[in-house]
Amino acid sequence: MRATVLALALVCAGAAFAQTPPAPANAAAHQAQRMNDLATLLDLTPTQKASVQAILEQEHAQMKQAFEQAKASGTKPDFTQMKALHQQIQADTIQKLTPVLNSAQMAKFQIVMKNMHPRFHHHGPAPSDAPAAN
């Protein structure tokens, strides 16, 4: 019985993760919902929410611009370069958020960001950078 329940849970979890990301038409609504969820999780005041949203939108725009510049140049940036860039932009974001959030909110925010971007927080090469087995 336990094995059946576990198998069913794994199938359901797999199906949930396999769902496609929201369509571009729903992207704004999805982003607004994510901001509302973050505001609830961090217990943000309306003023804090507006500041955090502006800072995170700026971070997103910086990353998008970096990816677009790399794409336009015709060269493919390697994982190490993109990881370093992402870490620098994220450090700038943390610096901007420090006067906005209290220490408990900042600790929660850092945990949320770590879980949202696990690829940029692991140690070692990216899975695609692993040497091929012969």
C-alpha positions in Angstrom: 0.0 0.0 0.0 2.8 2.4 0.9 4.6 1.7 -2.4 1.4 2.4 -4.3 0.9 5.7 -2.5 4.6 6.6 -3.0 4.4 5.7 -6.7 1.3 7.8 -7.2 2.8 10.7 -5.4 5.9 10.6 -7.6 3.8 10.4 -10.8 1.8 13.4 -9.6 4.9 15.4 -8.8 6.5 14.5 -12.1 3.4 15.7 -13.9 3.4 19.0 -12.0 7.0 19.7 -12.9 6.5 18.7 -16.5 3.9 21.3 -17.1 4.9 24.0 -19.6 5.6 27.5 -18.3 2.9 30.1 -18.6 2.1 31.5 -22.0 3.4 35.0 -22.8 -0.1 36.3 -22.6 -0.3 35.1 -19.0 3.3 36.2 -18.1 2.3 39.5 -16.6 -0.4 37.8 -14.4 2.1 35.1 -13.5 4.7 37.7 -12.5 2.1 39.7 -10.5 1.1 36.5 -8.6 4.7 35.7 -7.9 5.2 39.2 -6.5 2.1 38.8 -4.4 3.3 35.5 -3.1 6.7 37.0 -2.2 5.1 39.9 -0.5 3.0 37.5 1.6 5.9 35.3 2.4 8.1 38.2 3.5 5.2 40.1 5.1 6.0 43.2 3.1 4.3 46.6 3.7 2.8 48.2 0.6 5.8 50.6 0.5 8.3 47.7 0.8 6.4 45.7 -1.9 6.7 48.6 -4.4 10.4 49.0 -3.7 11.1 45.3 -3.9 9.2 44.9 -7.1 11.1 47.8 -8.7 14.5 46.4 -7.6 13.6 42.9 -8.9 12.3 44.2 -12.2 15.6 46.1 -12.6 17.5 42.9 -11.8 15.5 41.0 -14.4 16.1 43.7 -17.0 19.8 43.6 -16.4 19.9 39.8 -16.9 17.7 40.0 -20.0 20.0 42.7 -21.5 23.1 40.6 -20.8 21.5 37.5 -22.5 20.4 39.6 -25.5 23.8 41.2 -25.9 25.5 37.7 -25.8 23.0 36.4 -28.4 23.4 39.5 -30.6 27.2 39.1 -30.5 26.9 35.6 -32.0 29.0 34.0 -29.3 27.6 31.7 -26.7 28.7 32.7 -23.2 29.9 29.8 -21.1 28.3 28.8 -17.9 31.1 30.2 -15.7 30.7 33.7 -17.3 26.9 33.7 -16.9 27.2 32.4 -13.3 29.6 35.2 -12.4 27.4 37.8 -14.1 24.3 36.4 -12.3 26.1 36.5 -9.0 27.2 40.1 -9.5 23.7 41.3 -10.4 22.3 39.3 -7.5 24.8 40.9 -5.1 23.8 44.3 -6.4 20.2 43.4 -5.8 20.9 42.3 -2.2 22.7 45.6 -1.6 19.7 47.5 -2.9 17.3 45.5 -0.8 19.3 45.8 2.4 17.8 49.2 3.4 14.3 48.1 2.3 14.0 44.8 4.2 14.6 44.0 7.8 17.0 41.2 8.7 14.3 38.5 9.0 12.8 39.5 5.7 16.3 39.5 4.1 17.1 36.0 5.4 13.8 34.7 4.0 14.4 36.5 0.7 17.8 34.9 0.3 16.3 31.4 0.9 13.6 32.0 -1.7 16.2 33.2 -4.3 18.4 30.3 -3.6 15.5 27.9 -4.2 14.4 29.8 -7.3 17.8 29.7 -8.9 19.4 26.4 -7.7 21.6 26.1 -10.8 23.5 29.3 -9.9 24.0 28.2 -6.3 25.4 24.7 -6.6 29.1 23.9 -6.5 30.9 22.4 -9.4 30.3 22.5 -13.2 26.9 22.6 -14.7 25.4 19.2 -15.7 25.9 20.1 -19.4 29.6 20.9 -18.7 30.3 17.5 -17.3 32.8 15.5 -19.4 31.2 13.0 -21.7 31.6 9.3 -20.9 33.3 7.2 -23.5 
